[in-house]
Amino acid sequence: MTLPSASGARPSTDVIVLGAGIVGVSTALALQQRGHAVCLVDRQAPGRATSYGNAGIIQREAVRPYAFPRAWQALIRVAARRGNDVNYHLRALPSLVPALARYWHASAPARYAGTVAAYSALIRHCLDEHAPWIERAGAQDLVRKTGWLEAYRTDAAFDQAARAATAVATDHALDHALLDRRGLAAAEPALRNVLAGAIHWRDPWTVTDPGELVARYADLFTRQGGTFCHGDAATLRASGTGWQVSTSDGVVEAAHAVIALGPWAADLTARLGYRLPLFVKRGYHRHYGAEAMPSKPVLDSENGVLLAPMRQGLRVTTGAEFAHREAPPTPVQSERAEELAAQLVRLGNPVEATPWMGARPCVADMLPVVGRAPRHAGLWFHFGHGHQGLTLGPATARLLAEVFDGEPPYVEPAPYDPRRFGA
Ligand SMILES: Cc1cc2nc3c(=O)[nH]c(=O)nc-3n(C[C@H](O)[C@H](O)[C@H](O)COP(=O)(O)OP(=O)(O)OC[C@H]3O[C@@H](n4cnc5c(N)ncnc54)[C@H](O)[C@@H]3O)c2cc1C
């Protein structure tokens, strides 16, 4: 994907972007749009890691990031692994405790209200920031503008969720509809009659192959003169003029480097001496054949299982697994998700031999890290998008690019600034 200049030589580079998931590719595009020569570096093709395996929802409604449960009933349920939405590895807990303690602290109602204000300020731009790139990348065939369904099995749970959804929709000017059992059956005939009702979030867009969307954005970037190189971010070094990284096309040097390595960001930031409260929530998916698929994603809310119609089949995704990123997969949630999904639709055979596993890049205060590295000139951080990286990649990339260029930022940048964790 490297595009040489007319003379055949590599164009000189202003910025190295490390990581070609949705966040890195969006960073590269946003900086390129402002006239910077960008080299995007990844050890694999763009969009093949976490940005491949997600549920594909550009979550315009996600104004409230996932908080750590505070009610003791909820904590006991999680600790006893009673639900399918959360799993954890006991042996990982000691090393996760510091970040999880900060996550719990940040989830206290008063602090959380401030987080929602900051988060919703970004989320509100997610569709507008994706829209021009979807068009210029020729990716309209991957995007549906019909929203998604937050479904409930019991009347009591649906009634409670419907009241909460209506309040959130009113506060944040979101478009939603409440579908009772009958309305849901009429809207989605592929669903069996086991759901009491659903909240139809109508603003969000859904992507039928999120990895392919990122690949098309990366193609747009290279078509417009950007450079993509295979390389290992671990080779990043300070050089006389700024930063350098070794790639299969040779050493690339630039005045600036952006770390956009998603769940791998801490490998590099820790080496550079930063102690950031980062952790991962692992997640699984598997595709299945289905006689008939729902027309839009359906969340089985009480079980943390989402059914998303994708190009590869019906993608059944799981909730969160607290574990070390590299620990061997323990797809118990995925196995249970298959049983639960089969209660909702006529599920066919799995497409893959084993479930896919990825890791959501999370930050204890639930806000992404966007901005200048506190102690290294020319180094920038852009990671930690948690449950909504596909949604937010272009929106936070614009913010980063504006701060980078000293333009007035379109969203107040302080809540996401890496300096909030100290130097
Ligand atoms: C099951 C599941 C469902 C989800 N559903 C949604 C959803 O519906 N909507 C939504 O908005 N978000 C969703 N998410 C979250 C979303 O997928 C992530 O927030 C997002 O993909 C993170 O993007 P990223 O670019 O930061 O990381 P990644 O996509 O992981 O990109 C990081 C890149 O860094 C590269 N890299 C790592 N180490 C090195 C190295 N040493 N050298 C070179 N390259 C390196 C990797 O190869 C990778 O390409 C979901 C996540 C999961 C797991």
The ligand as an SDF file (V2000), in Angstrom:
LIG
                    3D

 53 58  0  0  0  0  0  0  0  0999 V2000
  -16.8280   -7.9000   21.0430 C   0  0  0  0  0  0  0  0  0  0  0  0
  -16.6280   -6.4190   20.8190 C   0  0  0  0  0  0  0  0  0  0  0  0
  -17.6880   -5.6460   20.3440 C   0  0  0  0  0  0  0  0  0  0  0  0
  -17.5130   -4.2750   20.1340 C   0  0  0  0  0  0  0  0  0  0  0  0
  -18.5310   -3.5570   19.5730 N   0  0  0  0  0  0  0  0  0  0  0  0
  -18.3520   -2.2370   19.2760 C   0  0  0  0  0  0  0  0  0  0  0  0
  -19.3550   -1.5010   18.6070 C   0  0  0  0  0  0  0  0  0  0  0  0
  -20.4150   -2.0210   18.2470 O   0  0  0  0  0  0  0  0  0  0  0  0
  -19.1400   -0.1850   18.3690 N   0  0  0  0  0  0  0  0  0  0  0  0
  -17.9780    0.4360   18.7350 C   0  0  0  0  0  0  0  0  0  0  0  0
  -17.8440    1.6460   18.5320 O   0  0  0  0  0  0  0  0  0  0  0  0
  -16.9620   -0.2560   19.3100 N   0  0  0  0  0  0  0  0  0  0  0  0
  -17.1360   -1.5710   19.5960 C   0  0  0  0  0  0  0  0  0  0  0  0
  -16.1350   -2.2840   20.1970 N   0  0  0  0  0  0  0  0  0  0  0  0
  -14.9020   -1.5880   20.5860 C   0  0  0  0  0  0  0  0  0  0  0  0
  -14.0070   -1.3080   19.3810 C   0  0  0  0  0  0  0  0  0  0  0  0
  -13.8540   -2.4620   18.6100 O   0  0  0  0  0  0  0  0  0  0  0  0
  -12.6410   -0.8100   19.8610 C   0  0  0  0  0  0  0  0  0  0  0  0
  -12.7910    0.2690   20.7670 O   0  0  0  0  0  0  0  0  0  0  0  0
  -11.7960   -0.3100   18.6800 C   0  0  0  0  0  0  0  0  0  0  0  0
  -11.7170   -1.2870   17.6710 O   0  0  0  0  0  0  0  0  0  0  0  0
  -10.3960    0.0740   19.1240 C   0  0  0  0  0  0  0  0  0  0  0  0
   -9.7040    0.5110   17.9770 O   0  0  0  0  0  0  0  0  0  0  0  0
   -8.1580    0.8060   18.0210 P   0  0  0  0  0  0  0  0  0  0  0  0
   -7.7810    1.3330   16.6850 O   0  0  0  0  0  0  0  0  0  0  0  0
   -7.8460    1.6190   19.2160 O   0  0  0  0  0  0  0  0  0  0  0  0
   -7.4960   -0.6350   18.2970 O   0  0  0  0  0  0  0  0  0  0  0  0
   -7.2230   -1.8390   17.2610 P   0  0  0  0  0  0  0  0  0  0  0  0
   -8.2900   -1.9530   16.2670 O   0  0  0  0  0  0  0  0  0  0  0  0
   -6.9030   -3.0350   18.0840 O   0  0  0  0  0  0  0  0  0  0  0  0
   -5.9320   -1.3490   16.5010 O   0  0  0  0  0  0  0  0  0  0  0  0
   -4.6520   -1.3790   17.1000 C   0  0  0  0  0  0  0  0  0  0  0  0
   -3.6660   -1.7090   15.9960 C   0  0  0  0  0  0  0  0  0  0  0  0
   -2.3290   -1.6980   16.5660 O   0  0  0  0  0  0  0  0  0  0  0  0
   -1.5990   -2.7230   15.9170 C   0  0  0  0  0  0  0  0  0  0  0  0
   -0.4400   -3.0750   16.7370 N   0  0  0  0  0  0  0  0  0  0  0  0
   -0.4420   -3.5360   18.0090 C   0  0  0  0  0  0  0  0  0  0  0  0
    0.8310   -3.7130   18.4430 N   0  0  0  0  0  0  0  0  0  0  0  0
    1.6420   -3.3710   17.4120 C   0  0  0  0  0  0  0  0  0  0  0  0
    3.0510   -3.3410   17.2520 C   0  0  0  0  0  0  0  0  0  0  0  0
    3.8930   -3.7120   18.2330 N   0  0  0  0  0  0  0  0  0  0  0  0
    3.5490   -2.9250   16.0810 N   0  0  0  0  0  0  0  0  0  0  0  0
    2.7290   -2.5400   15.0600 C   0  0  0  0  0  0  0  0  0  0  0  0
    1.3850   -2.5570   15.1620 N   0  0  0  0  0  0  0  0  0  0  0  0
    0.8430   -2.9570   16.3310 C   0  0  0  0  0  0  0  0  0  0  0  0
   -2.5830   -3.8560   15.7670 C   0  0  0  0  0  0  0  0  0  0  0  0
   -2.1710   -4.7560   14.7480 O   0  0  0  0  0  0  0  0  0  0  0  0
   -3.8670   -3.0980   15.4140 C   0  0  0  0  0  0  0  0  0  0  0  0
   -4.0620   -2.9950   14.0070 O   0  0  0  0  0  0  0  0  0  0  0  0
  -16.2740   -3.6660   20.4220 C   0  0  0  0  0  0  0  0  0  0  0  0
  -15.2030   -4.4380   20.8730 C   0  0  0  0  0  0  0  0  0  0  0  0
  -15.3780   -5.8090   21.0580 C   0  0  0  0  0  0  0  0  0  0  0  0
  -14.2010   -6.6350   21.5150 C   0  0  0  0  0  0  0  0  0  0  0  0
  1  2  1  0
  2  3  1  0
  2 52  2  0
  3  4  2  0
  4  5  1  0
  4 50  1  0
  5  6  2  0
  6  7  1  0
  6 13  1  0
  7  8  2  0
  7  9  1  0
  9 10  1  0
 10 11  2  0
 10 12  1  0
 12 13  2  0
 13 14  1  0
 14 15  1  0
 14 50  1  0
 15 16  1  0
 16 17  1  0
 16 18  1  0
 18 19  1  0
 18 20  1  0
 20 21  1  0
 20 22  1  0
 22 23  1  0
 23 24  1  0
 24 25  2  0
 24 26  1  0
 24 27  1  0
 27 28  1  0
 28 29  2  0
 28 30  1  0
 28 31  1  0
 31 32  1  0
 32 33  1  0
 33 34  1  0
 33 48  1  0
 34 35  1  0
 35 36  1  0
 35 46  1  0
 36 37  1  0
 36 45  1  0
 37 38  2  0
 38 39  1  0
 39 40  1  0
 39 45  2  0
 40 41  1  0
 40 42  2  0
 42 43  1  0
 43 44  2  0
 44 45  1  0
 46 47  1  0
 46 48  1  0
 48 49  1  0
 50 51  2  0
 51 52  1  0
 52 53  1  0
M  END
$$$$
